């Protein structure tokens, strides 16, 4: 369970730019050659945060600059899980 209140770290959504407590956002991480949602925030490496709203998932799925988020080249197939979640 995420800590509540003002002691929780603030993170910024990579899709809309909204700042929120870390526990309110989903963490994304790269595992192998895929971008995954990391609900426990335990996957190693550089992470990124996104609002759990459909609009933000759809915006990130369409964004051509999303490769910059993890500071490495990722193919379009890397984002397939995220695109699938946006369509649900």
N, C-alpha and C positions, 0 to 999 in steps of 0.2 A: 504494500500500500504506500502511496506517495505521501510525503509529509504535507501538511496543510499550512496555510497561513503565509506570512510574509517572509519566512526563512527559506522558502523553496526557491531554487535558482530560476531565473527568468530566461526564456529561450525565445527565438524569433522564428515564425513560420517562414519557410523558404518559398512558399507560394504567394502569400498575401502580405507578408511583412508584419503581421500582428505579433506583439510581444505578449507572452502569457507565462504563467508558472509552468515549469517543466512537466508536471504531472498532467496538465490539460492537453498537451500536444503528443503526437505520435513520433517516436524516434525512427528514423530510417538509417540503415547501415548497409554496407556492401559486404556480401559473403560470396567469395569466389568471383563470379562474373554476373551476379544478380543483386539488385537492390531489394532489400527485404524490410518489412515492418518489424521492428524490434520492441515488442511490448514490455519486456523486462529490462530493457536498456543495458544488456550485457554483452552484445556482440562487440568484438574488438574493432578498432579502427575509427576513422572519422565518421561521426554521425551527423545527421541533419534532422531538423524537427519540422513537422507540418501539422496544421490543424486537422482534427478528425472529420471535418466537414467535406461533403462530396465536392463542393465547388473548388476547394483547395486541391483535392486529389486530381480533379479533372484539369485544373489549370497547370499543375505540375506535369501531368501526363502529356499535355500539349506543348509545353515550354521547350523551345529548341536549345536554350542555354542550360538545361538541367545537368549537363555533363560537368559543369563547373562546380557544382555543389560538393562533390567528393574529391575534387582536384585530381582527377584521373579520367582517362578515356573509357567510356562504357558504351557498348553497342545498344541499339534500340531494344534488343531482346532482354537486356538487363532490367528494364523497367516494366516487363510484362506483368508481374504480380501487381504492381501499383496501378497499371492501366486497368487490369481486371477488377481491382477493388473499386476503382472510380465508376465502373459500369454497373456494379451491383446495385 
